[in-house]
Amino acid sequence: MIDLWLLIFACGAVTYFWRALGVALSGRLQADGELFNWISCVAYAMIAALVSRIIVMPSGILAQSALPERLAACAVALAAYYAARRNLFVGVGAGVLTLIALGYLRGV
């Protein structure tokens, strides 16, 4: 039991260490600098790769849907996202509802 409390304390200490370091360094960093532009590009590339992999090579229950269904849901999600003035909630909701509706139409 003492090991569990020690582990919880160590995790909290490490978390607060990184937070304190972030606060200490935040005044010295330029948000529009080259480093942050590079980090932003890498983050967007990772998200694009993950979404592409989920659409083309899904795993789990999503693998039961057909590729055209997933592509259609993605297209509807993007259209709804832009139609709703870049509202992420609307885009994701429209994509999910489209995928569910197409699954019902196919009989899954």
Backbone bond lengths (Angstrom), bond angles and torsions (degrees), N, CA, C in turn:
res aa  C-N    CA-C-N  psi(-1)  N-CA   C-N-CA  omega(-1)  CA-C   N-CA-C  phi
1 M - - - 1.444 - - 1.530 110.72 -
2 I 1.336 116.07 -37.68 1.468 120.00 -179.85 1.522 110.21 -66.43
3 D 1.356 116.66 -32.70 1.456 120.31 178.23 1.524 111.49 -64.15
4 L 1.318 116.83 -36.51 1.451 120.93 178.78 1.529 110.93 -65.39
5 W 1.337 116.62 -44.27 1.464 119.98 178.45 1.529 111.25 -65.86
6 L 1.306 116.66 -36.77 1.461 120.32 176.94 1.525 110.94 -64.58
7 L 1.313 116.04 -41.25 1.454 120.81 177.81 1.536 111.09 -64.40
8 I 1.317 117.86 -43.81 1.465 121.54 177.47 1.517 110.71 -61.38
9 F 1.319 117.18 -44.09 1.460 121.02 178.71 1.523 111.29 -63.35
10 A 1.328 117.62 -43.64 1.463 121.27 -179.88 1.526 111.11 -63.43
11 C 1.320 116.80 -41.95 1.471 119.83 178.24 1.523 110.60 -63.72
12 G 1.308 117.92 -42.96 1.461 120.93 177.93 1.516 111.78 -63.89
13 A 1.337 116.95 -41.52 1.464 120.11 -179.91 1.526 111.37 -63.52
14 V 1.318 117.00 -42.76 1.463 120.50 179.55 1.528 110.19 -65.58
15 T 1.323 116.89 -41.54 1.465 120.48 178.64 1.516 110.71 -60.74
16 Y 1.309 117.59 -47.75 1.466 120.16 -178.73 1.524 112.25 -70.47
17 F 1.330 117.68 -27.29 1.463 119.98 174.57 1.518 110.40 -61.94
18 W 1.359 116.84 -48.53 1.463 120.05 -179.20 1.518 111.54 -66.80
19 R 1.325 117.05 -33.94 1.470 119.39 175.80 1.522 111.01 -65.46
20 A 1.306 116.99 -43.85 1.464 120.77 179.10 1.523 110.79 -64.43
21 L 1.322 116.89 -40.03 1.461 120.14 176.74 1.526 110.91 -63.11
22 G 1.322 117.25 -39.49 1.461 121.24 177.01 1.514 112.08 -63.29
23 V 1.321 117.09 -41.49 1.468 120.63 177.73 1.521 110.42 -65.49
24 A 1.317 116.81 -40.95 1.464 120.42 -178.83 1.529 111.63 -66.49
25 L 1.323 117.10 -36.45 1.459 120.36 -176.94 1.524 114.10 -91.50
26 S 1.311 117.93 -11.21 1.463 120.09 -172.94 1.527 112.92 -64.56
27 G 1.296 118.21 -30.49 1.458 120.37 179.28 1.515 113.12 -73.44
28 R 1.315 117.84 -20.08 1.467 121.90 -176.44 1.524 113.56 -95.83
29 L 1.317 117.03 -9.01 1.455 120.52 -176.07 1.526 110.67 -94.09
30 Q 1.333 116.20 144.85 1.452 121.90 175.73 1.524 108.67 -101.60
31 A 1.321 116.27 117.62 1.463 120.57 -177.22 1.521 112.11 -68.74
32 D 1.311 118.00 -21.44 1.458 120.47 179.42 1.530 112.04 -104.96
33 G 1.311 116.81 17.26 1.459 121.26 -179.52 1.519 112.91 -79.61
34 E 1.320 115.86 174.32 1.462 122.15 -178.21 1.527 112.49 -64.09
35 L 1.328 117.62 -37.22 1.466 120.42 -179.57 1.524 110.73 -62.10
36 F 1.321 117.38 -46.03 1.457 119.83 -178.97 1.522 111.72 -71.04
37 N 1.315 118.14 -32.23 1.461 120.05 174.13 1.524 110.28 -62.93
38 W 1.327 117.46 -42.48 1.453 121.41 178.52 1.535 110.57 -64.92
39 I 1.321 117.04 -44.74 1.470 121.18 179.36 1.518 110.00 -61.55
40 S 1.319 117.37 -40.80 1.463 121.45 178.26 1.521 111.17 -63.33
41 C 1.317 117.28 -43.39 1.467 120.53 178.44 1.521 111.70 -63.50
42 V 1.311 117.50 -41.09 1.465 121.21 178.69 1.528 110.46 -65.58
43 A 1.326 117.11 -40.63 1.469 120.57 179.29 1.523 110.93 -64.16
44 Y 1.335 117.17 -44.42 1.465 120.01 177.81 1.526 111.51 -63.73
45 A 1.318 117.31 -38.98 1.461 120.68 178.77 1.526 111.21 -65.10
46 M 1.320 117.34 -39.32 1.462 120.64 178.91 1.525 110.97 -66.37
47 I 1.327 117.12 -41.01 1.467 120.32 178.71 1.523 110.19 -65.45
48 A 1.342 117.10 -43.37 1.467 120.77 179.24 1.529 110.56 -62.14
49 A 1.318 117.31 -41.22 1.463 120.60 179.04 1.526 111.31 -65.87
50 L 1.313 116.99 -40.41 1.463 120.55 179.61 1.523 111.19 -65.83
51 V 1.321 117.19 -44.62 1.463 120.48 179.08 1.527 110.15 -64.34
52 S 1.323 117.07 -41.49 1.463 120.50 178.05 1.523 111.30 -61.88
53 R 1.305 116.46 -42.19 1.465 119.85 179.33 1.523 110.83 -65.94
54 I 1.326 117.33 -39.63 1.465 120.49 179.45 1.523 110.45 -64.61
55 I 1.334 117.19 -37.20 1.464 120.03 -179.31 1.523 111.21 -74.24
56 V 1.326 117.67 -45.57 1.463 121.21 -173.44 1.528 112.44 -83.19
57 M 1.319 117.87 -41.31 1.467 121.91 -177.09 1.526 110.37 -128.86
58 P 1.324 118.36 70.20 1.467 119.72 -176.67 1.526 111.80 -74.16
59 S 1.300 114.98 162.39 1.458 120.61 175.46 1.521 108.19 -127.82
60 G 1.305 115.67 164.98 1.455 120.21 178.61 1.516 112.34 72.21
61 I 1.313 115.69 -146.54 1.460 120.63 -175.26 1.526 112.20 -68.60
62 L 1.318 117.85 -26.03 1.469 120.56 178.45 1.521 111.67 -65.89
63 A 1.327 117.44 -23.12 1.464 121.10 179.27 1.531 111.87 -68.58
64 Q 1.329 117.97 -15.18 1.458 121.07 177.91 1.521 112.09 -75.68
65 S 1.324 117.41 -18.31 1.460 119.91 178.48 1.525 109.41 -85.08
66 A 1.323 115.16 153.51 1.464 120.70 -179.22 1.527 109.72 -82.15
67 L 1.328 115.71 155.37 1.458 121.06 179.84 1.529 112.21 -57.88
68 P 1.335 120.30 -44.23 1.470 118.64 178.01 1.531 113.53 -60.18
69 E 1.324 117.09 -33.48 1.466 120.48 176.98 1.519 110.55 -65.84
70 R 1.313 116.87 -43.83 1.460 120.38 179.99 1.522 110.81 -66.34
71 L 1.329 116.84 -39.65 1.466 120.08 178.47 1.529 111.16 -66.48
72 A 1.334 116.92 -40.11 1.463 120.52 177.88 1.523 110.87 -64.52
73 A 1.325 117.11 -42.25 1.461 120.32 178.59 1.523 110.87 -63.85
74 C 1.314 116.91 -37.90 1.462 121.07 177.34 1.521 110.65 -65.13
75 A 1.338 117.19 -42.52 1.467 120.73 179.56 1.522 111.08 -64.85
76 V 1.325 117.11 -42.50 1.466 120.46 178.02 1.520 110.41 -64.96
77 A 1.326 116.57 -40.19 1.470 120.20 179.12 1.525 111.01 -62.45
78 L 1.321 117.48 -43.47 1.462 120.17 178.57 1.526 111.84 -65.54
79 A 1.325 116.27 -42.36 1.462 119.75 178.64 1.524 111.03 -62.91
80 A 1.321 117.42 -44.24 1.463 120.74 179.13 1.528 111.29 -65.83
81 Y 1.312 116.80 -38.00 1.464 121.68 178.96 1.522 110.68 -59.65
82 Y 1.326 116.67 -48.24 1.461 119.91 -179.66 1.520 111.97 -74.41
83 A 1.328 117.92 -33.62 1.466 120.71 178.42 1.521 111.56 -67.00
84 A 1.315 116.74 -30.30 1.462 121.52 -179.46 1.525 111.78 -95.03
85 R 1.328 116.53 27.00 1.473 122.61 177.48 1.530 112.02 57.95
86 R 1.305 114.39 50.15 1.474 122.93 176.74 1.537 113.14 60.29
87 N 1.305 115.63 44.58 1.461 122.23 176.39 1.527 107.66 -92.72
88 L 1.326 116.34 109.66 1.461 121.79 -175.52 1.520 112.12 -63.54
89 F 1.323 116.96 -38.07 1.457 121.02 -179.79 1.526 111.03 -61.39
90 V 1.314 116.75 -44.01 1.469 120.93 179.25 1.526 110.21 -64.69
91 G 1.327 117.54 -43.53 1.455 120.83 -179.85 1.513 112.96 -62.03
92 V 1.316 116.83 -48.10 1.467 120.76 -179.83 1.522 110.42 -65.43
93 G 1.318 116.33 -42.81 1.464 119.74 178.85 1.515 112.44 -61.20
94 A 1.324 116.87 -43.36 1.464 120.33 179.10 1.523 110.93 -64.38
95 G 1.326 117.71 -40.07 1.455 120.54 178.00 1.510 112.81 -64.38
96 V 1.314 116.39 -43.20 1.466 120.64 179.93 1.521 110.25 -65.65
97 L 1.322 116.66 -45.90 1.468 119.73 -179.99 1.531 111.31 -63.57
98 T 1.318 117.21 -37.32 1.467 120.28 177.27 1.520 110.70 -64.66
99 L 1.319 117.36 -43.72 1.461 120.51 179.27 1.525 111.19 -63.63
100 I 1.316 117.29 -39.99 1.467 121.02 177.95 1.520 109.99 -65.49
101 A 1.331 116.85 -45.42 1.479 120.13 -178.75 1.528 111.22 -63.28
102 L 1.316 116.94 -42.40 1.471 119.99 178.87 1.534 110.96 -65.97
103 G 1.313 116.67 -34.92 1.468 119.96 175.85 1.519 111.56 -65.18
104 Y 1.327 117.03 -40.83 1.475 120.13 176.81 1.518 110.97 -64.99
105 L 1.328 117.48 -40.76 1.460 120.52 179.18 1.530 111.76 -63.56
106 R 1.320 115.69 -33.95 1.466 120.33 179.55 1.523 111.26 -80.98
107 G 1.339 116.59 -19.18 1.461 119.83 177.14 1.514 113.51 95.04
108 V 1.328 117.56 23.24 1.476 120.36 179.36 1.498 109.75 -90.69
